[in-house]
Amino acid sequence: MCLLEIVPEKLQEKTQWTCFKLEGPFSFSLVGVLHSFITPLAEAEIPIFTISTYDTDYVLVKDVDTERALDALQRAGHQLIS
């Protein structure tokens, strides 16, 4: 994973991504935070790519799926902040 600008031309994929950041920090004792976020996406059949750090999770969806992802997340009760 890296910025598109530094990927060699012959390896570049044409897909662009939207990144959702699950704002932490979350207590390490909390379970299911990421699960609650990705379940509505799975139910809407939206492919994802996730990156997790100690206190923050990132969920990437292809740009073509962004609107459907936003809709699924809002219907599931997630509050989205830009």
Secondary structure as UniProt FT lines:
FT   HELIX           4..6
FT   HELIX           9..11
FT   STRAND          17..22
FT   TURN            28..29
FT   HELIX           33..43
FT   TURN            44..45
FT   STRAND          49..52
FT   STRAND          57..62
FT   HELIX           63..65
FT   HELIX           66..75
FT   TURN            76..77
//
